[in-house]
Amino acid sequence: MRNFIAVGAFTAGAGLLCTVGLPWWALSAFGAAGGWLWAKTNGQSFWGGFAGGLLLWLAFALGRDWANEGILSTRIGALFLGLPRWGVVGFTGLLGGLLGATGALTGYRARRWWQTR
């Protein structure tokens, strides 16, 4: 359980650097680093990275949504067959979670491969 939290916290904490000028996909690299360093199982790496990416992107999307009073998320939702504001924000969080999860799982599996060589 402690490793799950470490992977998630590292993914979310280091992923904050993506808001300062790094590209959006850098979250996957930070997840890979967290998976490499702390994960002990496939599940810990995947779910830790998922939780970190989900929380980071969900918080960032909520902050941006509140800052512009939901104008952008309402317009984006209209493009996707009338998806409500909260649906757009939730979908953004889901994408961040999947990005962090695949990165963390890749990092863990790379470490396992490296150790068996």
N, C-alpha and C positions, 0 to 999 in steps of 0.2 A: 504494500500500500504506500509506503514511504517513497518508493521509486516512482510510482505512478504520479504522485504529487510533485516530485522533483522534475520529472519530464514535462509535466504540464506547466509548472511555474517557470521553468527555464524557457520553454517555447513561447509563453505569453510575455515574459519579461524581456527576453532578447528580441522578440517580435515587435516590441515597441519601437525598435530602431527603424522598422519599416515606415513609420509615420514621420521620420525625420529626413528622409531622402533616399532610403533604399527602396528597391522595387518591391511590389507586392509579393512576388514569388520567393523573396528572401526568407519568408516565414517557414518555407519548406526546409531550407538549409539550417535554420535554427532548430527546427524540430529534429532534423537528422543529427545535429550535434547533441541534443538532449537524449535522443534514443541511443546514440553511441555511448554516451557517458554513464547513464543511469539505469536504463531499462534492463530488466532481467528476463522478461518473457515477451512474446509477441503481443499479448494482450495489454501488458503495462505500457509498451511503447505506443501501440495504436491508440488506446484510450487516453493515455496521458497527453499525447500530441493533439488528439481530437479536442480534449477539454481545454487545453491551452489556446489552440487556434480559435475554437468556438467563442470562448470568453473574450479574447482579444478583439476579434472582428465584430462580435455582437456589441461590445461596449463602444467600439469606435463607430459603428453604424448608428447606434442609438444616439451617440453624441452629435454626430453630423445631422441626424434626422431632427433632433430637437433644436439644433442651431438654426436650421432653415425652416422650421415650423412644418416639416413634413412635405414641403412642396416637391422636392426631387423624388422622394420615395413614392408619392402619389402619382407622379407622371410616369415613373418607371413601371409602377404597378399597372397603369393603364396600357402600357405596351405589352404586358404579359397577361392579356385577357382579363383585366380588372382585378388583379391581385391587390389586396389591401396593403396599407402601409406596413403593418406589423408583419405581413407575409414577406414583403421585400426585405425588411430588416432581418427576419428569421432566416430567410434563404441566404442572405449575405453571411450570417453567422455559421450556417451549415457549410457553406463553401470554405470558409476559413478553417473550420474544424477538420474538414476532409484534407485540406492542404497541409495542416499541421500533422495530422495522423499519418498521411502517406510519407511525409518527411521523416517523422520519428520512427516509423516501421522500417523505412529504408536504412536509416542510421543503425538501428539495432541489428537488422539482418546483415548489413555490411560488416559490423563488428564480429558477428558470429562467423561469417565467411572468413574474415581475416584471421580469427583465432584458430580455425581448423586447417589453415594452410600449412 
